[in-house]
Amino acid sequence: DHCPMPSETTPIARRGLLLLGALLLATAGCSTIDVAPRADLDRSARWAVLPLANQTETPGAGQRAAAAIEGLLHARGITHIVRPPAGLGAESLFELADAAGADKALAWARGADVRYAVIGTVTEWRYKVGVDGEPAVGLSLQVIELPGGRTVWAATGGRSGWSREALSAVAQKLVRDLTAPLAR
């Protein structure tokens, strides 16, 4: 009978093309997230977002990620957030290089009567190399209950965005998704 000419499309072909387009759009900004379930944490307690360990080649990534986390927690109703000092000893807290720096930060938090300390690691903070240069962010976070040091919540994830999307916007989306259980 009649076979459609290349310029003609059947309803099934149109639906297939639409589905393919939707799948491409959905995968353009990908993320992988593992988040612990909601923990019963006192949102009115003293919190501190400690500097994050920066395991990337991007200077200041730990500081930028910590600022994004602090801002989002504040927006979600955790308003008693104290800031650590700019540096302890010879090493700046904002670029933790080793476990000793993290121990110093936690010791400061205990001395500041902080109940919950947010710690973590930035594993990726860059624009990918290539034609599109997509932004990519990777974070691992923990909430430590003080003074004991017990981990009461944890999350880890990575997210990439569109080629014209700002790295800070991708980071904000990832932080929002990772910290969602802390706001409920």
N, C-alpha and C positions, 0 to 999 in steps of 0.2 A: 504494500500500500504506500502510505506517505511517510517518508523519513524526513525529520526536520532538517532544514538546511543549516549550515553553521551559523548563519545570522539569526536563526530562530531559536528560541529557548522554550522548553516545555516547563510547565508548572513545577514538576519534580526537579528539573535542573536548576530553576531559579531558587527553590527552597534549599537545595544542596549548596548553591553558591552563597546564599545568605547564612546558612549554618557554618560554612567554612569561614566566612568573614567574621562572624561572631566569635568563633574559636580563636582566630588570629588576634582579635581585639582583646579577648579575655586573657590570652597568654602574654600579651605585650608587657604588662606590668605584673611580673610573677612574684610570689612570696611563698616561703616555707616557714611555718611557725609551729612551735611546740610550747604550749603554755600550761603550767600547773593550774588545777582548778582553783576557784576562789578560796582564799584563806580568810579567816575571821581576824582581820587586823584592825586595830583601833585607829581610825582615820584622824582622830583628834589628838593623838600622841605626838611627841616630837619625832620628826623624821629627818634624815640627812641623805642626800644623794652624794655619795662619795665619788671622787674622780674615778673614771673607768680606765682600766688598763688598755692601752692603745697598741694593738698588735698589727697595725697597718703601717704603710709607708707614708700616710698622710699626717703631717704634723697637726696637732690640736684636735684630732678626731675624738679623742676621749673627752676633752673639755666640751666640744660641741654637742656630743651625745648626752653628756650629763646635764647640760643646760636644757636640752629638749625634754629630757625625762623630768627634770624639776618643774619646768613650765607646765607640762601636761598633768603631773600629779596635782599641782596647785589648782589648775583649772577643773580638776575632778573632785575638789573638795578636801584635799589633804593640804591644809593651809599652814600648818606649823612645821615648816621646813627650815632647818638651820643650815648655814653654809660653812663648809670647812675653811680653815685659813688657806691663803694662797700657797703656802709652802710649809713644810716641816723639815727642819734641818737644812741640809744642802740640796735636797731633792724636792722639786715642785710636786705637789699633790696632783696637779692636773695632768701629769704624764707619768703615771705609775709604771715603773719599769720592771718591778720584781715583787715577790711576795713580801719582802721587808717593807716596801712602800705601802702595800695594802694593810699590813699589820699596824703600821703607824697611823694610817687613816682610821682604822677601826678603834685603835686606842684613843685617838682624839674624840671619836664619836661617843665612846664610853664615858670619857671625862666631861663631855658636853651634855650628859644626861639624855642622850638620844635613845629612843626605844627601838626604832627601825632604821637600819642603814641599807640603802640600795647600793649594791656593788655590781661590778660587771666588767665585761670585756668588749671592745670594739674589734670585730674580726675582719670587717670590710667597710671601707668608706672611700669610694672613688667613682670616677666615670670610667666605664669599661673602654678598653682600647678598641677602635674599629670605626667604621663609617658612621654608625649611629651614636656611639658614645653614651650608652645608657647608664644612668646613675645606679649604683649598687651599694647597699648597706647591710651589714651583718652585726648583730648584737646578741650578747648573752647577759642576762640580768638575774640577780638574786636579791631577795629581801632577807636580811639577817636580823633576828631579834636579839637585842642587847639587854643586859650585859653578857648573857650566856653564850651568844654566838651561834645559835641554832638557825639553820636556814628554814624559813617558814613559807617561802614561795620562790619559784624560779620560772624563767622563760628564756627561750632562745629562738632566733629567727633570722631570716635573710629576705631581702626584698630588692627587686630591681624595678626600674621605672621606664617610662618612655624616653626616647632620645632627646626630647626638648624639655623634659621635666627637671626641675632643680633637685640637686642632691639633698638639700635640706627638706624639701617636700616629701621625698621618698623616706627619709629618716623619720620625719614626723609621723607618717602613716605607719611605719613599722613600730615605733614607740607606742603609738595609740593602740595598735593591735596587741602588742605584747602586754601592755599594762591594763588592758580592759578589765581583767578580773579584780584589780585593786580598787576599782571605782564602784563596784556593785555593793 
